[in-house]
Amino acid sequence: MQKEANEHRRRFGFKMPDTYVLIVYIIILAALLTYIIPAGKFNMVENAAGQTVVDAKTFHYVSPTPVGLLGLLLAIPEGLIAAGKIILVLFIVGGVFKIIQETNALDLSVYAAVQRFGNIVLLLIPVIVILTGFLGTAGAFISSCLPFIPLGLIIAKQMKLDAIFAVAIIFLGSHVGFMVSPICPLTTVIAQQIAGLPLYSGLAFRITVTLCLLLISILYMSWYARRVRQDSRNSYLREFANDVSNEGYTPKEAYRLKHVVILVAFFFAFILFSYGSKEWKWELPYLGAVLIPVGLLAGLFNKMSPDEMARTFVKGAQGMIYGGLLIGFASSISVVLNKGNIMHTIIYSLAKPLAMAGPMASACGMAAANAIFSVFVPSGSGQAMIVMPIMAPLADLIGISRQVSVLSYQMGSGLTHIMIPTYGILMGCLGIANVPFGKWLKFVVPLALMLGVVMLVALVIAVQINLV
């Protein structure tokens, strides 16, 4: 999927260094900063919630410990080791995802919804957006949305709509569900792990915000669909890309009870892990433990032999290598900053102006900073490894909860993914549908502004109620 997305992105003439290259540049920059920024430290204390946090009154400068060439080279394997637990669980998640994908449970669920509600235009949009949004919250329909664009084109043609709508109905639902996902192992779980928070904490708040975002997306897409159906001149494309719309989408088999059972079991695993995290203090490895039986169940339902299940699992884990190793490389930045004893100095310097701005303005500023940063590092998990080691203790100093800092990261990162040209999945979807990036921006920017307002309001509420 990553390769296909990059190929489509090149078709649009936009060139950007690979994310790994950018991360290495940042690692080198971090090492250079250890020679420039004074070394400093906070004392660490345990708060009432049992979290190890910085003591805001104890910052002091220490002897400089600049990171040389050997320290710089060591930082990468040390970062991979430090993030090892997260990377290994991500490989398990990828393997299980692949087995489930082989059952066609995800594909056929979307297709069945189209078949069931295809003739009821007002119902089709919310049904598809809610379904893809539901899958997006689990991180299961992010890169997987690419092969569904031809299906979106068929839907659009049947509804007498354009290719922009075709991309929106498939791409937006999953990515809006992903923005402040309550359960996604690729973003939420990683960020909360780094912040020292109970995994899946703040679940009810995130679910509420996600439902609001999906509702706005449904209303906006319905509004656009109604205008274009009334008068095709209201389309931002003015005409439909018929040369692409005839590609078609053919289901591999009939939708059966086994597909429903697999999908229910998949999401039950996340619900079980959420409950276990809260009631039994389950940590990240338990996520892999509850997903493995789902993969076995899916394989048995799909009549896969043990050897086939093993090969499919390995293939799925291989698909996570790019993102998994990226997490380790991103973790190397924190290794360098900590070796040079400048992490706390940076936090202390950032905290002073943010503390003057107040908690609410600071939380919104953190979200804006994450939005800008994600343009250059369009990987949710990679960004978490870079920013959360700074944002979590920064939250302690400026008087907001660490849960709010995680929300700020999620909101800033998630919102930009629907409208930045450095995000390969978006550019791949637009390439398949032959939608110019400028036309997509004209469609999606008003929606992004509305979603952004809701996020900022939610962030302010989270600060006010001291979400934990």
Secondary structure, 3 states (H helix, E strand, C coil): CHHHHHHHHHHCCCCCCCHHHHHHHHHHHHHHHCCCCCCEECCEEECCCCCEEECCCCCEECCCCCCCHHHHHHHHHHHHHHCHHHHHHHHHHHHHHHHHHHCCHHHHHHHHHHHHHCCCHHHHHHHHHHHHHHHHHCCCCCHHHHHHHHHHHHHHHHCCCCHHHHHHHHHHHHHHHHHCCCCCCCCHHHHHHHHCCCCCCCHHHHHHHHHHHHHHHHHHHHHHHHHHHHCHHHCCCCCCCHHHHCCCCCCCCCCCHHHHHHHHHHHHHHHHHHHHHHHCCCCCHHHHHHHHHHHHHHHHHCCCCHHHHHHHHHHHHHHCHHHHHHHHHHHHHHHHHHHCCCHHHHHHHHHHHHHHHCHHHHHHHHHHHHHHHHHHCCCHHHHHHHHHHHHHHHHHHHCCCHHHHHHHHHHHHHHHCCCCCCCHHHHHHHHHHCCCHHHHHHHHHHHHHHHHHHHHHHHHHHHHCCCC
